[in-house]
């Protein structure tokens, strides 16, 4: 199969916000307990945090981590996670029908984030609680001192504020499953008043208002219009979520789903423009796509298990084991965010450890990389710079999600500081190699390298006993040419091609 791609230095989408490669940790399953935190583990540090997990997170180079939820936050009392651990209450978590011991709270998470090389993206509870508790939380975290909550922080061992910049105004408040679910008008009013109070306390914060939990919600896209009309002058981002499923085991249909993602982003971008015009505002609101991932391998089974159990503590829950096919999907999702980086400024893979995650752990044992770790890591480490507007000519196919889905999914990033041009390319076709001629206009190429992820078995997984079954290797399918470069992309493959300029 032949393809033509043109990359021109003059045609750019946007400078990519590094937070496009964000992550997420929720008090859910083993994400926190026996995930990042396991006192007594051979790899635990003095605070009980697993150093082997920290090393894997640092290698991902994820700039932000959203916490503590997720559905969990909508019935969470943040004060339960401060003060001496022996005095912290044990609570029943309604979101996941588990018992929360509150051994990890804001202090422990903030310390872990610093060790892991990431910044906090915190969420306030606008489900069971409201404005006053949100204001107290921000004061506790960000105020220098001399007030009730900031002085309490100091008495609890942290004199200096953490100065967290990014705050989520609740989570998925459009969802009937959410504790404290609200109508769009109710939530819009509450979010606006909360935002005003938080800005009064700390004018430097960036605020994320809840958009639709997914694009199949019956209230979508009216929810976005109603909420943004109520909050536009006070918020910086609107949150979107989407998870990707392949219950039918149809690879071509599965890999077409990012076209639905692109349409979702485009629709909400149009609503933002509409509300900006309607409110006569000069402000720009962007998208925070702060939950995304593949999620279907254990989802239905675990939903049944959860309904039957009796409030366990840190159970094995939603521990999807990812395969090679999911590498291709994650690559296409990230490429979509890169191509939409003018409006999508923040994105968070959900989640980071054990729960639908790129990193897995065994209690008392080792930690390893799932298959999806690799495309996320390659993009996070090498997808910084300016997203390019590529011209792509390639055959297409029709799918349920969209017509004319290109067999080649490709994104390009120019890093002028590093002097590199990086392409992330996925061949969606299962039997044909894609031979692509790539024209590099206004770029002077000096050298080229090819990294490829490929396996003959789409169901191939990484396990604790075979952690490198699916992993990147050096490829030989990229070469410089008189006009740019040529690529040979094998069937069902993920490639990263880096050109030194």
Secondary structure, DSSP 8 states (H G I E B T S, - for coil): -EEEEEEETT-EEEE--GGGGBEE--SSTTSTBTTTB-TT-TTB-TTSBBHHHHHHHHHHT--EEEES-SGGGGG--GGGGSS-GGG---EEETTTTEEE---S-HHHHHHHHHHHT-EEEEEE--SSS-HHHHHHHHHHHH--SSSHHHHHHHHTT--S-----EEEE-S-TT-TTSTT---HHHHHHHHHHHHHHHHHH-TT-EEEEE--SSTT-TTTTHHHHHHHHHHTTT-SEEEEEEEE--TT--HHHHTTHHHHHHHHHHHHHHHHHHHHHHTT-----EEEEEEEEE--TTHHHHHHHHHHS--BSS---S----BHHHHHHHHHHHHHHHHTTTTEEEEEES-SBSSS-SEEE-TTS-EEE-HHHHHHHHHHHH--SEEE--EEEE-EE--SS-SSEESEEEEEEEETTTTEEEEEEEE--SS--EEEEEEEET----EEEEEEE--S-TT-B--SSSTTSS--EE---EEE-SSEEEEEE-SSEEEEEEEE-
